[in-house]
Amino acid sequence: MDIIKLVKEKEERVIKIRRDLHQIPELELELPKTMEYISKVLDEIGVKYKKLLNDFKVQDKIGDLFVNVAKCLEYEMYDEDMRDVTEEIIKKPIAIPGTYKRIPQSPQGIVEIIKSPVAGVADSVDIVIFVLILGGVIGIINKMGAFDAGIAALSKKTKGKEFVLVTLIFSLITLGGTTFGMSEETIAFYPILMPIFLASGFDAMTCIAAISLGSTIGTMFSTVNPFSTVIASNAAGISFTEGLTFRIVCLILASIITIVYIYRYTLKVKKDRTKSVVYDQEAEIHEKFLGQFEKSLKSEFTMRKKLCLTIFGLAFPIMIWGVSTQGWWFGEMSSLFLAVGIIIMFLSGLPEKKSINSFINGAAELIGVALIVGLARAVNIIMDNGFISDTLLYYSSQLVANMSHTVFALFQFGIFSVLGFFIQSSSGLAVLSMPIMAPLADTAGVSREIIINAYNWGQGLMSFITPTGMILVFLEMAEVTFDKWLKFVLPLFGMIAAFSAAMLVINTMM
């Protein structure tokens, strides 16, 4: 399809539409005449559309519809099946190969730079609100001790079943990682689980692995994690439900690989205690943790806590259903978790003031994530207004132009692995990189969901070994040195890296 030729053929009509729109004297969010005109144009060419009048998004959505007018004028005569472009599957503009040209520069001075963070936060307010609300809900659950009590109850149920305990703990934390980015929250589990693992005959490294690798694998192979997959998909202009089934399969396979690896290690240690990577510290570790064994099990897993965790867990499949079938986006998702938070607040048994403060404190803990999203958007605004993004994209596209789909995917995986070592914030890396990397997929003829996977898996891979992440905190709690962790995890690191690369190759062939 010669896009330039097609555009030229429809040029006069597009120019007329543009001029008509500029003659309509409407400002800000009151746009009835503009909406009426766009609806009329879309009706004339037989394009399905939705009028979105909520969430303070009228202006943006009208812009999206107008962009799609030009697209649909192109598709009108050539492909009836392509009219679904207005269904908002792709929510942001895509780059058209071969259309780059030099235009007058638009330098961004100190005033523009200073103003951009405010504009970035304002432009990302829907994401920011979602992050803060989710943090508040997690804060209430943590305050009532539901996570801790659940883990303690699980350990009692599996007493004497040894490796079943490891599998269940790993699976539970992996589930938390893949749904809401459970990482820092696992710190509280070490005082509870370490004595249980030691009393069951495991070494300290097995406990660290079950918790830390559960969190790492879960967040790396994120399915619906709002702080990585959802934000990255939004920044890339696609729905996070794209490629969801494939991500779930990859999560299951990666979890199996990790569980088998831990299992083989535990077998080796049980046969010969000297094979433990922390054998020389065994005595002091036992002395530190087993003395507090009984104390760590006092948290009762009440029906109230079970109910609150169940309600919180059910929110995620509802969110997936809403986004995939009902056209939900951040406004609806925020409303869902706000409702969940209110319900849990009433069911928690906490006094009114304490429950509200728990919500506020939970949200406060994620204020950094929220601001990173907004501030990173500020960088994108400067780059867009200064036409920097287009130039970077053009020269990057020249670099990958002759790459096969497979090489391109692996190239992106490598880039995100390097970036992930230096940028630990998944949301920060997403909003910084996706506006540049996602259009590259278009120029290379690759689905944008592959970029999302390359980003998740590349950054997640580095969390196995990067000393700037949470792993040093986990090791310090168990008084295990970083070199021993590397000795334990590097073989698994290589396996997961190879597995991720293989899955990306398969993804490009689908």
Buried (B, 14 or more C-beta within 10 A) or exposed (E): EEEEEBBEEBEEBBEEBEEBBEEBEBEEEEBEEBBEBBBEBBEEBEBEBEEBEEBEBBBEBBEBBBBBBBBBBBBBEEEEEEBEBBEBEBBBEBBEBEEBEEEEEEEBEEEBEEBBBEBBBEBBBBBBBBBBBBBBBBBBBBBBBBBBBBBBBBBEEBEEEBBEBBBBBBBBBBBBBBBBBBBEBBEBBBBBBBBBBBBBEBBBBBBBBBBBBBBBBBBBBBBBBBBBBBBBBBBBBBBBBBBBEBBBEBBEBBBEBBBEBBBEBBEEBBEEEEEBBBBEBBEEBBEBBBEEBEEBBEBEBBEBBBBBBEBBBEBBEBBBEBBBEEEBBBBBBBBBBBBBBBBBBEBBEBEEEBBBBBBBBBBBBBEEBBBBBBBBBBBBBBBBBBBBBBBBBBEBBEEBEEBEBBBBBBBBBEBBBEBBBEBBBBBBBBBBBBBBBBBBBBBBEBBBBBBBBBBBBBBBBBBBBBEEBBBBBBBEBBEBBEEBBBEBBEEBBEBBBEBBBEBBBBBBEE
